[in-house]
Amino acid sequence: MMVKNMRDVWVGVILLAPLLLFLTACGDSSSSSKDSSCGSVTNIGPNSLVNGELESSDCRVSDLVPSSGDSSYVDEYRLTLTSPATMTITMRSDTMDAFLFIVGRSTSCSSGCSVADLLAQDDDSGGGTNLLDAQIIIPLTAGSYIIGANTVGEVTGSYTLETSF
């Protein structure tokens, strides 16, 4: 089975729950750490706004999950909460179809994430002028999480990632 984008991968994972999916996302930032074999994980606070860009030099999902066939670019962010909160995570872009996911782990998924790690995903719930922004609203316990800023298809472009509670 050939998958063309991350959304299809997650749909396949949900339908085939007994199978494990290895997923990762990579990024580049000055406040980042090398947790991923493909790039950096950028720390983001619970009330933050970050300007990001998916570039042709960024990690692709297929770099880390060859069987996915997903050649879309992805940046990875670590969100750490000191107390429980209902978080709103929004990815906006005027140049691409934003896709967002969050996994319940404190380090990059480069070592592999299972279906159980996926907490939420979204493609178009964030509205926006082109109705292609992504948004996740989720209650989270204290701890660290990985947010993946992704896109539908092999597209580059700028975006903003906002977290709030």
KARASUL-V286862 format. One record per helix or strand of 2 or more residues. SS is the DSSP state (~ for helix, > for strand). FROM is the first residue (numbers start at 1). TO is the last residue. If there is no record, write none. Layout:
# KARASUL-V286862
ss->(SS | SS)
from->(FROM | FROM)
to->(TO | TO)
This chain:
# KARASUL-V286862
ss->(~ | > | > | > | ~ | ~ | > | > | > | ~ | ~ | > | > | > | >)
from->(6 | 32 | 40 | 48 | 61 | 66 | 73 | 85 | 98 | 109 | 115 | 118 | 133 | 143 | 157)
to->(15 | 33 | 44 | 54 | 64 | 68 | 81 | 92 | 103 | 111 | 117 | 122 | 140 | 151 | 164)
